[in-house]
């Protein structure tokens, strides 16, 4: 929800225009509502808050997945099924969460 709110705020608070470029045709421009210094400071704060909230949300989902998987693993052990905890974690897609987190950190 945070990325939606920050992107919406940015879109609403910006002024847009266009110029006719000789080679590329019409090109969109964004006019800053703040000084360059203020814009830079605000942009980095918003970016860190947005990414931080996404990382926190993914971490919560990952921890809840681990808790649920551990419960399934204990139930399987009680029934004398030979299932390793590693296989349970892989089955519950821990690697998927790690790839999503890596992509989020890079992008």
Buried (B, 14 or more C-beta within 10 A) or exposed (E): EBEEEBEEEEEEEEEEEEEEEEEEEEEEEEEEEEEEEEEEEEEEEBEEEBBEBBEEEBEEEBEEBBEEBBEBBEEBEEEEEEBEBEEBBEEBBBEEBEEBBEEEEEE
